[in-house]
């Protein structure tokens, strides 16, 4: 992953890089798991980015309908997207008509360039273009500093924006898209496939890997509560296993957010400075999450700024 000092300084992004292929020694191919009929997921790695592990830490998915394919998060760089596209072509020759970018973070968007030849709808939250305008060049430059010039891929702008709810028709299955309030980021989209009962949450759900707060902690709690009303049988988190039970898989994230918010409020009430809060808040969560020390301090900083004027 980008080192956290670069990742989180000033812009609060989440991006990590890793290739979940047939093995870490075989970066030329990519495997997916069919978690339900027509629903295929690539598991990302829980690692920090490096030139050695490429750019594929986020879970990436595609859904095959009767008439077309929808991609949900196209990978973290151009090569990652190309591998994902090749994997789709191993499974189906149906047209790829939709590419959903669940939010602005690099591990979820920079593979989109691999699908430009398919001329799909590139779908994002209504606030995604602004987020790309503010951060896109920085993200690409930082990623290229790791992977090499030209290897990040283009920043592909969405061609269809979602400001509330929308549908994607794949023929025999209609996917339901929801644009969320400020939560993990300010431009989170989720996708629900009623046919299989699968909810693709993007980074509104982390499992096993420590959450990264780039939006609003209270907003994240609110959006999780709304998501839990979705009648899904399983979920695909942005980071974690390819499939988890729903809504039970939210428990660890809900606990973490609650601990951070509650203890941050106590720290502010006691008059602690932000540095002391970072060193003390939420330490009971250490050992429960991968990459805890890489992101937890930033999460506390974000929460502190949010609640200090309540």
C-alpha positions as CSV (number, residue, x, y, z in Angstrom):
1,X,0.0,0.0,0.0
2,X,1.1,3.6,-0.3
3,X,2.9,4.4,3.0
4,X,0.4,5.8,5.4
5,X,2.3,9.1,5.7
6,X,1.6,9.7,2.0
7,X,-1.8,8.0,1.9
8,X,-3.4,9.8,4.8
9,X,-1.6,13.1,5.0
10,X,-4.0,15.8,4.0
11,X,-6.3,13.8,1.8
12,X,-7.2,10.8,4.0
13,X,-7.3,8.2,1.2
14,X,-7.4,4.5,1.4
15,X,-5.5,2.7,-1.3
16,X,-3.5,-0.4,-1.0
17,X,-1.8,-2.5,-3.7
18,X,-1.7,-6.2,-4.1
19,X,-2.4,-8.9,-6.7
20,X,-4.6,-11.7,-5.8
21,X,-3.8,-14.0,-8.7
22,X,-3.4,-17.7,-8.8
23,X,-0.4,-17.1,-6.6
24,X,1.7,-14.1,-5.5
25,X,4.4,-15.4,-7.8
26,X,2.1,-15.4,-10.8
27,X,1.0,-11.9,-11.4
28,X,-0.1,-12.6,-15.0
29,X,-3.4,-14.2,-14.1
30,X,-6.3,-13.7,-11.7
31,X,-8.7,-16.0,-10.1
32,X,-12.2,-15.4,-8.9
33,X,-14.7,-17.3,-6.7
34,X,-18.3,-17.8,-7.8
35,X,-20.1,-17.0,-4.5
36,X,-23.5,-17.4,-6.1
37,X,-24.7,-18.2,-9.6
38,X,-23.4,-15.5,-11.9
39,X,-21.6,-13.6,-9.1
40,X,-17.8,-13.7,-9.2
41,X,-15.4,-12.1,-6.7
42,X,-11.6,-11.5,-6.7
43,X,-10.2,-11.4,-3.2
44,X,-7.8,-8.6,-2.5
45,X,-4.7,-8.9,-0.3
46,X,-4.4,-7.4,3.1
47,X,-1.1,-5.7,2.5
48,X,0.5,-2.3,2.1
49,X,1.4,-1.4,-1.5
50,X,4.8,-2.1,-3.0
51,X,6.2,-2.6,-6.4
52,X,6.4,-6.3,-5.7
53,X,2.7,-6.9,-5.0
54,X,1.2,-4.7,-7.7
55,X,-2.1,-2.9,-7.2
56,X,-5.0,-5.2,-6.3
57,X,-6.0,-5.1,-2.6
58,X,-9.7,-4.3,-2.9
59,X,-12.2,-7.0,-3.7
60,X,-13.4,-6.7,-7.3
61,X,-16.5,-8.4,-8.7
62,X,-18.5,-9.0,-11.8
63,X,-22.1,-10.2,-12.2
64,X,-23.2,-12.1,-15.3
65,X,-26.8,-11.7,-16.5
66,X,-28.6,-13.2,-19.4
67,X,-27.7,-10.3,-21.7
68,X,-24.7,-8.4,-20.2
69,X,-22.1,-8.2,-17.5
70,X,-21.7,-5.6,-14.8
71,X,-18.3,-5.0,-13.1
72,X,-18.3,-3.7,-9.5
73,X,-14.9,-2.1,-8.7
74,X,-12.6,-2.7,-11.7
75,X,-9.3,-3.0,-9.9
76,X,-6.5,-0.8,-8.6
77,X,-4.4,-0.2,-11.8
78,X,-4.6,-0.7,-15.5
79,X,-2.9,-4.1,-15.4
80,X,-5.1,-5.2,-12.6
81,X,-8.1,-4.2,-14.7
82,X,-6.8,-6.0,-17.7
83,X,-6.4,-9.2,-15.6
84,X,-10.0,-8.8,-14.4
85,X,-11.3,-8.3,-17.9
86,X,-9.4,-11.4,-19.1
87,X,-10.9,-13.4,-16.3
88,X,-14.4,-12.2,-17.4
89,X,-13.7,-13.3,-20.9
90,X,-12.7,-16.8,-19.6
91,X,-16.2,-17.1,-18.2
92,X,-18.5,-15.3,-20.7
93,X,-18.4,-13.5,-24.1
94,X,-21.4,-11.3,-23.1
95,X,-20.9,-7.6,-23.5
96,X,-19.5,-5.7,-20.5
97,X,-22.1,-2.8,-20.3
98,X,-21.6,-1.4,-16.8
99,X,-18.6,-0.6,-14.7
100,X,-19.4,0.6,-11.2
101,X,-16.8,2.5,-9.2
102,X,-17.9,2.3,-5.6
103,X,-16.0,5.4,-4.5
104,X,-12.9,7.5,-5.3
105,X,-10.1,5.5,-3.7
106,X,-7.4,4.3,-6.1
107,X,-7.7,0.6,-5.4
108,X,-11.3,0.8,-6.6
109,X,-11.0,2.9,-9.7
110,X,-7.7,2.7,-11.6
111,X,-8.5,-0.6,-13.3
112,X,-11.4,1.1,-15.2
113,X,-9.2,2.0,-18.2
114,X,-9.0,-1.7,-19.1
115,X,-12.8,-1.6,-19.9
116,X,-12.8,1.6,-22.1
117,X,-12.7,-0.6,-25.2
118,X,-16.1,-2.1,-24.2
119,X,-17.7,1.3,-24.1
120,X,-19.7,0.6,-21.0
121,X,-21.5,3.0,-18.7
122,X,-19.0,4.0,-16.0
123,X,-21.1,4.5,-13.0
124,X,-20.4,6.5,-9.8
125,X,-21.9,8.5,-7.1
126,X,-23.0,12.1,-8.0
127,X,-20.1,13.4,-5.9
128,X,-17.5,11.2,-7.5
129,X,-16.5,13.7,-10.3
130,X,-15.7,16.3,-7.7
131,X,-13.7,13.9,-5.6
132,X,-11.7,12.8,-8.7
133,X,-11.1,16.4,-9.6
134,X,-9.7,17.1,-6.2
135,X,-7.6,14.0,-5.8
136,X,-7.2,12.1,-9.0
137,X,-3.9,13.6,-10.2
138,X,-2.4,13.1,-6.8
139,X,-3.6,9.5,-6.6
140,X,-2.2,8.7,-10.0
141,X,1.2,10.3,-9.4
142,X,1.5,8.5,-6.0
143,X,0.6,5.2,-7.6
144,X,3.0,5.7,-10.4
145,X,5.8,6.4,-7.9
146,X,5.3,2.9,-6.7
147,X,4.5,1.0,-10.0
148,X,6.4,3.1,-12.5
149,X,5.4,5.8,-14.9
150,X,2.4,4.9,-17.0
151,X,1.4,1.9,-15.0
152,X,-1.3,3.4,-12.9
153,X,-3.7,3.8,-15.8
154,X,-6.0,6.6,-16.8
155,X,-8.4,8.3,-14.4
156,X,-11.8,7.3,-16.1
157,X,-14.6,9.7,-15.3
158,X,-18.1,8.3,-14.7
159,X,-20.6,8.7,-17.5
160,X,-23.6,7.9,-15.3
161,X,-24.1,9.5,-11.9
162,X,-26.3,8.2,-9.1
163,X,-27.6,10.7,-6.6
164,X,-30.1,8.5,-4.8
165,X,-31.2,5.1,-6.2
166,X,-30.9,3.5,-9.7
167,X,-31.1,0.2,-11.5
168,X,-28.9,-1.8,-13.9
169,X,-30.7,-4.3,-16.1
170,X,-28.7,-7.3,-17.1
171,X,-31.6,-9.1,-18.8
172,X,-32.8,-11.6,-16.2
173,X,-31.5,-9.7,-13.2
174,X,-31.8,-6.1,-12.2
175,X,-29.1,-4.7,-9.9
176,X,-30.2,-2.0,-7.4
177,X,-27.7,0.9,-6.8
178,X,-27.8,3.2,-3.8
179,X,-25.8,6.4,-3.4
180,X,-25.0,6.9,0.3
181,X,-24.4,9.9,2.5
182,X,-20.9,10.8,3.7
183,X,-19.6,7.7,5.5
184,X,-16.4,5.8,4.6
185,X,-15.9,8.4,1.9
186,X,-18.1,11.2,0.5
187,X,-19.1,9.2,-2.6
188,X,-20.0,5.6,-1.5
189,X,-22.2,3.4,-3.7
190,X,-23.5,0.0,-2.9
191,X,-25.0,-2.6,-5.3
192,X,-27.6,-5.2,-4.4
193,X,-28.4,-8.2,-6.6
194,X,-31.9,-9.5,-5.5
195,X,-31.6,-12.6,-7.7
196,X,-28.7,-14.0,-5.7
197,X,-29.3,-12.0,-2.5
198,X,-25.9,-10.5,-2.7
199,X,-25.0,-7.1,-1.4
200,X,-21.8,-5.5,-2.7
201,X,-20.9,-2.9,-0.1
202,X,-17.7,-1.3,-1.4
203,X,-15.8,0.1,1.6
204,X,-18.9,0.6,3.7
205,X,-17.9,-2.8,5.1
206,X,-14.4,-3.9,6.2
207,X,-13.9,-7.4,7.5
208,X,-10.6,-8.4,9.2
209,X,-8.7,-5.4,7.9
210,X,-8.9,-2.2,9.9
211,X,-11.4,0.3,8.6
212,X,-10.2,3.5,7.1
213,X,-12.2,6.7,7.8
214,X,-12.1,9.3,5.0
215,X,-15.6,10.7,5.5
216,X,-17.8,11.0,8.6
217,X,-17.8,8.4,11.5
218,X,-21.4,9.2,12.5
219,X,-22.5,9.1,8.9
220,X,-20.8,5.7,8.5
221,X,-22.8,4.4,11.5
222,X,-26.0,5.8,10.0
223,X,-25.4,4.3,6.5
224,X,-24.5,0.9,8.1
225,X,-27.8,0.9,9.9
226,X,-29.6,1.6,6.6
227,X,-27.7,-1.1,4.8
228,X,-28.7,-3.6,7.4
229,X,-32.3,-3.2,6.3
230,X,-31.4,-4.7,2.9
231,X,-32.7,-8.2,2.6
232,X,-29.4,-9.8,1.5
233,X,-28.2,-13.3,2.3
234,X,-24.6,-12.5,1.9
235,X,-22.3,-9.5,1.4
236,X,-19.1,-8.8,-0.5
237,X,-17.0,-6.3,1.6
238,X,-14.6,-3.9,0.0
239,X,-11.8,-5.6,2.0
240,X,-12.0,-9.0,3.5
241,X,-13.4,-12.4,2.5
242,X,-15.1,-12.7,-0.9
243,X,-18.4,-13.5,0.9
244,X,-19.7,-12.9,4.4
245,X,-23.0,-13.5,6.2
246,X,-25.4,-10.5,6.2
247,X,-26.0,-8.6,8.3
248,X,-24.0,-10.4,11.0
249,X,-20.7,-9.4,9.3
250,X,-21.2,-5.8,10.3
251,X,-20.7,-6.5,14.0
252,X,-17.0,-6.0,14.2
253,X,-17.1,-2.8,12.2
254,X,-20.0,-1.4,14.2
255,X,-18.1,-2.1,17.4
256,X,-15.0,-0.5,16.2
257,X,-16.8,2.7,15.1
258,X,-18.6,2.8,18.3
259,X,-15.5,2.5,20.4
260,X,-13.6,5.1,18.4
261,X,-16.5,7.6,18.5
262,X,-17.3,7.0,22.2
263,X,-13.7,7.2,23.4
264,X,-12.9,10.2,21.2
265,X,-15.8,12.1,22.8
266,X,-14.5,11.3,26.2
267,X,-11.0,12.5,25.2
268,X,-12.5,15.8,23.9
269,X,-14.6,16.2,27.0
270,X,-11.5,15.7,29.2
271,X,-9.6,18.3,27.2
272,X,-7.0,15.9,25.8
273,X,-5.0,17.2,22.8
274,X,-5.3,15.3,19.5
275,X,-1.9,13.6,19.9
276,X,-2.9,12.1,23.2
277,X,-6.2,11.0,21.8
278,X,-4.5,9.2,18.9
279,X,-2.2,7.4,21.4
280,X,-5.0,6.3,23.7
281,X,-8.4,6.0,22.0
282,X,-9.5,2.6,20.7
283,X,-6.5,0.6,21.9
284,X,-8.7,-2.2,22.9
285,X,-9.2,-2.9,19.2
286,X,-5.5,-3.6,18.6
287,X,-5.1,-7.2,17.8
288,X,-8.5,-7.5,16.3
289,X,-7.6,-6.0,12.9
290,X,-4.9,-6.3,10.3
291,X,-2.9,-3.1,9.5
292,X,-4.3,-1.5,12.8
293,X,-1.2,0.6,13.3
294,X,-1.3,1.9,9.7
295,X,-4.7,3.4,9.9
296,X,-6.2,3.6,13.3
297,X,-4.4,6.8,14.3
298,X,-5.7,8.6,11.3
299,X,-9.2,7.3,12.1
300,X,-9.0,8.8,15.6
301,X,-7.7,12.1,14.1
302,X,-10.7,12.2,11.7
303,X,-13.1,11.4,14.5
304,X,-11.5,14.0,16.8
305,X,-11.9,16.8,14.2
306,X,-15.6,15.7,13.7
307,X,-16.6,15.7,17.4
308,X,-14.5,18.5,19.0
309,X,-17.2,21.1,18.2
310,X,-20.2,19.1,19.0
